[in-house]
Amino acid sequence: MNSDRVQAMADIRRALAGLDRLAIWEDGSPPLPDQVFTPPAHGRALDLERALVIGNRGVGKTFWASALVDDQARAVAADAYPRSGLNRIGQAAFGFRGGLSDERTADKDALREALGTGISAELLWLAVALRSIERLPISLVDLARQVGGNVESSQLRLRRAAEANAREGRCFLLVFDGLDRLGDTWGEIRPLTIGLLRFALAIRSLPGLAVKVFMRPDQFADPELWRFPDASKLVAERVDLRWHPDELYGLLFFHLRRNVEARRALESLVGEVSAGASEAAAFSALAGEWMGAGKKRGSTYTWIPMHLADAREEGSPRSFIKALARAAAHEPAPVGQAIDHKGIMQGVVAASGDRVRELEEDYWWMRKALQPLAGLLVPCERDDVFARWAGTCDAIQADATRGLSRLLPIFLESGDGRDEPALLEALRVIGVVEIRANGKINVPDIFRVGAGIMRKGGVKPPKARVT
């Protein structure tokens, strides 16, 4: 075998094994410009005319929220998405980001105290906006008192700031993320969220201001949020933050090219495959074309995204990267390839467990819902799931009562006493289970494998199940 090809594959394999470090981005700090990958479909999510973006854990909500408030990272996105209006932003700041407050950003304790002044939730967000835009050295509580005492003057100040921006052809962007941390219960979070949505709707008439709200899918599915006039406008224009399979592979090659040795190896590999080779051809060259000896198990290129997709057929970039990094660590290394189908299967098994743990950061109750289903063969009848859940909903509610800031599944909290259907609906909304047209329940591989749930002919769960 050509020694140059052997070396190229070794370089790519090393880069793949380090992908989870190379592609990592730490929440809380803005991404560096060279970390900003711009999938074509995400342009709609960043469009300034669209206030509401919906996305699950790990699909990029906080990444894009942080990129939007950073001048350098936002400039990369503005170049990639010229129709988004991002080039009009003169300044951008967080209105809320789920963590501690600073001189421009509120936290849940400050919001709770400010609400105690008697101000409405919608006017409270007006106070948050004024403090940020005018850079006021004042506590949110004191400003809330001022706004509540003189609403008309406060609204006029916001309008004048917007008009000043518009005259200069500029826009001030307020970004809101981590809305599930607005309070300790949905009962606290819901009115603040409604107030924010009403405020976002009002901002639409001010051309020099814009709001971008990032929200979880279960929160978006809460019908209580949308019972105010013209709420349907926000719902109709909302954007779901998704990753198509070709965009996941685009992300892969984007990060591989950030590694000098891997970039050189890829250039030689693409030249070997053919000039202008497609992503599929390039990936097949480094991973093999099939998930086995022939076509029976499918191509490596389509197999990976399919088995990493949730019930809405959406993939998480983090799971995709982790699966390929684990595949590259699998021994023995294949001959003439960077990874092979055996490593890929092990990578998907590992990524499944990681994805369960990852989603658990937002949905702490998910593990308790999946544990009783270990060993269950899917697709199955709804009653088979409910029988396994005897006592599960009570246990989740008891843990939520004991734990600080432990949000119940949103449908379980506002349910009508039919707890198991409410829990099933919560899992469906976040993409963990699929309810098929015939009523049967299925669990996609990305969650099924890590939870020890069985399916005929599917990827086998590891011996150590979710515990």
N, C-alpha and C positions, 0 to 999 in steps of 0.2 A: 504494500500500500504506500502511496505517495507520502513521504515524510512531512511535506508541507501541510498536507491535509490532516495528518495525525496531530501535528502541532496546533493547527487552527482549531480542531475539535477540542483539544485539551484546554486551549485558551478560553473557548466559549463555555466549556464545562465549568471551569473555575469561576468565570463571570456569572454563570447561572447560579452556582452554589452560593455566591455572595449577593444575589439579587435582593434578598430580604433586607440586607443592610444598605445596599446602593440605592434602592428605591424607597427607603424608609423616610417618612416625614413625621416630625414630632409635633403633635398638637400644641398650640400655644405660641409657636413662633412662625412667622411668615415663611412660606417656601422660597428657596433661592430661585432666581430666574432659570437656572439650568435644570431645576426639578419640575418645571411647569410643562406638563404634557397637555396638549389641547385637542382632545377628540372632537371631530366635526360636530357630533350631536350635542355637545355641551354648550355650543354657542347660544342656543335658545335659552338654556338655563341662566346664562349670564346677561341676557338681553335686559337692558334697563327698563323696558316697557313691561316686563313680566316680574311682578313682585314676589311671587310665591314659588319656591322650589321644594319638591318632595323627594326624599331619598332615605334609604335604610342605612344602617351602620356600615361604614367601610366603603361607601360608593363615592365619597368625595365632597360631602356637604361642607365639613369644616375646612377641608383643604381649600375649596373655592372661596369660602367666606374669608379665610385668612389672606388668600391671594388678592381679593378685591380691595382690602384695606391697606395693602402694601403697594407703594408706587411702582417699584421695579417689577414685582410679579404681575401686577395688573397691566403694566405696559406690554408684557409678553402676550397676555390674553387679548388685549386690545388689538394688537397686530394680527393675531390669529383669527379674531372674530370682528372684522371691520364693521359689520352691520349691528353689532351689539350696543353701540353707543358708549362703550367703556372709555373711548378717547375723549369724551366730554367731561369726564369726572375730574374736577379740580382737587377735591378733597374727599376722603372716605374715612369712616370710623365705625366701630362697633357701637350699637345701641345696647346690645346684650349679647353675651357670649357664653353664658352658663357658669363662668368662674367668678373670681373676685372682681370687685369694682375698682375703677381708677377715676381719674378726674373727668373722664368722658363716658365711662361705661358703668351701667348699673349692675348690681347683683340682687339676688332674691331677697336678702335681708333689707337692703335699702328700699326695694320696691314695696315690700310688706309694710315697712315703717311709713313710707310715703302714702300708701293707701290709707293708713290709719289717720291721715289728716282730713279724710272725707272727700278727697278728689276722686273723680271717676278714673277708671283704667285707661280710657282713651286720652283724657287730658294728662294723665301721668306720662304717657308716651310722648305727648307734646312737650312736657317738661324735660324728658330725657333728650329729645331732639334739640331743644333750645340750649341746654347745657353743653351739648356737643358742638353744635354749630357756632355758638357765640363764645365757646371756651370759657364758660363762667366759673370762677373760683368759688363755688357755693355748693353746699350739700344738696342732694336730690330732695331731701325732706323739706328744706327751707324753700327751695325753688317750687316744689309742689304746692306749698302754702301760697306762694306768690301767684302762681298760675291759677289756682283755685279761687283766689280772691279777685282776680282780674282776667277773666277768660278772654274777653274780646281783645284786650291789649296784647295778650300773649299770642293769640292767633295772628294778629296783625304783624307782630315781630317776625313770626315764622314766614309769613307771606312776603314781607319786605326782604328777608334774607334770600328767599327763593327768587324774587324778581331781580335782585342784585346779581345773583349767579347767572340768571338767564340772559341779562344784558351783556354779560361777558362771554356768553356761549358756553358757560360752565355749569356743572351740576355737583351738588353735595350728595354723597351716597351714605345712607345709614344701613348697616348690616346687622341682622339679628340671627343668632344661631343658638342651639342648645336650649330650645324652648321647653323641653321636658324638665329643665332645672329652674324654671320660674318659681316653683314652690315645692312643697313636700308631698302634696296630694293633687290629684286631678281637680279636686274642688278648689284649690288655690290657683292652680295653673290655668284653668279654663277661662275665668273672667279676664285675667291679664292677657291671655292669647286673643280673646275676642276683642279686647280694647286695642291691641296691636294691629289686628286685621282691619278694624274700623279706621284706625289711624293711617294704615297703608293705603286704604281705599281713598281717604281724603287727600293724601299727598298727590294722587294722580292729577289733580287740577293745578299743581304747582310745578311748572316746567323746570325750575332750577333745583328741585329736590327729587330724590329717588330713594326707594326703600327696597331692600332685598331680604326676604324672610326665608330661612331654611328650616324645614319641618320634617319630623318623622312620619312615616306612612300611617301608623296607628293613630297618631294625633290628628292627622288630616282626615281620617275616617270617622272622627267623632262628630256625629250630626249636630251636637249642641253648639258647635263653633259657628255654624253657618245659618243661624236664624236671625240675621239682621238685614236690613234693606241693602240690596245690591251686592250681597255676599257672593252671589252667583258669578259676578264679573271676575272676582279673584279666582274662583274655582275653575271657571272656563279657561282662564289664561295661565293657569299653573303649569309648571313643567316638571315632569318626572325625570330625575337624574339617573340615567341608565348607561350601561356599557354594552355595546354590541360586540360579538366575538372578534370581528376584525379590529375593533378599537382596543381590545385586550391585547391582541398580538402587536398592535401598533405601540402600545405601552411597553411591552416586552422589548421590542427592538429599539425603542427610544432609550431605555435604560441600558441595554447592552452596548449601545453606541457611546454611552458616557464613559465606558471602560475602554482605555486606549487599545489594549491587546485584543479585546473582543471586537472592537470596531474594525481593526485591521483584518482579523480572521473572518468577519462577516463579509467584508469587501471582497476578499479572495473567494469566499464560498459562493456569494451571489454571482461572481464572474464565472465560477465553475458550473453553476446551475444554468445560467443564461443571463445575459445583460437585461436589467429591468425585471428580474424574477419577482413573482408575486410573493407575498408573505407566506402563503400556503406552501409554495415550492421551497422557499428558503427554510421554513420550519421543518418540512419533511426531510430536507437534506441533513439537518442537524439532529433530528429526533427519530428518523425512520418514517416511512410513509404509513405503515399500518400498526394497529394495536395487537400485533401478533405476527404469525407467519404469513398471513394473507388478508384478504378484504373482509373476511367474515366478521371481525370485531370492529370494523370501521377504521377511518383514518385518524391518525394522531391529532391532526389539526382540528377536526370537528369534535373528537371524543372528549378532549379536555374541557372546553367551554360547556359542552352538554352536561357533563357529570359534575361541574362546579356551579351549575345554574340553580337558582331557587325555584319555588313553585310558580313564579311569574316569568320564568325563563330569563332571569336577569343574573348576571355574574358579578361578583365582587372582585375588583382589581387586586385587592390584598390577598384574597384566596388564590387567585390565578398566579400571582407572583410567588407566593409561598409554595404552591404545589410544584412549580418548576424548579424552585430552589431545592426542595426536598428531593425531587427527581434526580438532580445533578449530584446529590450527596449519596445516592444509592450505589452500593457496591455489589458485584464488580462493575467497573466502568465498561461500557460497550466498546467494541472495536469499530473504528471508523465513524462513530457518531458521538455527539456530546451527551445525549441521553437516549434511553430506549423505552419500550412500552412497559417493561417491568418497573423501571424507576418512576415512570409517569403514574402507574397505578398506585405505587406506594406514596407518591406525592399527593395524589387525590385523597387517599385515606387520611394522611396527616392533615391536609388542608380542611377536611371535613371536621375533624376534632377542633382545629383552630377556629373554624367559622362558628361553631357552637359556642366556644368560649368568647369569641369576639362579640357576637350578638348578645351574649349574656351581660355584657357591660351596659347595654341599654335596657335589656329585658331580663332582669335577674331571675324571673320566674320560669324562664324557658327550660332550664335544666330540670326543674321539678315537673314540668309538663311532659318532657321527653323520657325521663327515667322510667316511668311505668310502662312505656311502650317498647322497651328493649325486648327483643325476641319476637315481636309481633310481625306477621307477614303482611306486607302491603302490596297492592291495594287491598283494602279491607272495608267492611261495613262500618258505618258510623257507630253502631252499638258496640262493636268490638273495641273501639277506642274508648267510648264512655265507660265500658265495664272495667277497663284498666285504670280509669281515672277515679275510681271510688275513693273518696276522701282527699283527692288531690287539690281540688278547689278550696276546700276548707283549710288545708295545710298552707296553700299560697296566701290566703287571706290572713291566717294566723301569723305567718312570717312577716307580712306587710305591716301588721299591727305592732309587732315587736321591733321591727327595724326602722331606723331613721331614714327618711327620704326614699322609702321603697315603694315605688308606684305600682299599684295593681295593674293587671291587664285592663286596658281602658273599658272594654266591654263587660268585664267582670265587675268592675266598680259600679257601672251604671245599668247593670242587667236587671232582669225581672224575676230573679230567683232560679232561672234555668242556667245553672252555672256551667255545666259541661259544654252546651252549645256556645256560650259566651267565650269560654276558653278556646274552643275550636276556631271561632271566628277571629279571635285575637291572633292565633297562629297563622290563619289564612291571610290576614291583612299584611303581616310582615313577611310572607312568602315561605314560611316553614312547612306548611301543609297545602296540598291541592285538593279541592273538592271537585271531583270529576262530574261530567254531565250525567252519569248514571248514579250519582250520589255517593260513590265510593271515595274513600280517603286514601291519598297517596302522599308519601314523603319523599322529596327529591334526594338524590344521593348525597349532596353536600351536607345535609343534616342527618339523613338516614344512617349513613355509615358511622359517623361519630357517635350516634345514639344507640348503635347496636340493633337497629331495626332491620328486618330481613326483607329481601325481594328476590323472587326466582330469577336466576340468571344475572343478578346485579353484582356490583362490586361488593366483596365480602367485608363486613365490619371487622375491625381489629379485635383481638381477644379481650383487650381491656376496653370495656364500654364506658359510656358517660356515667360518672359517679358523682 
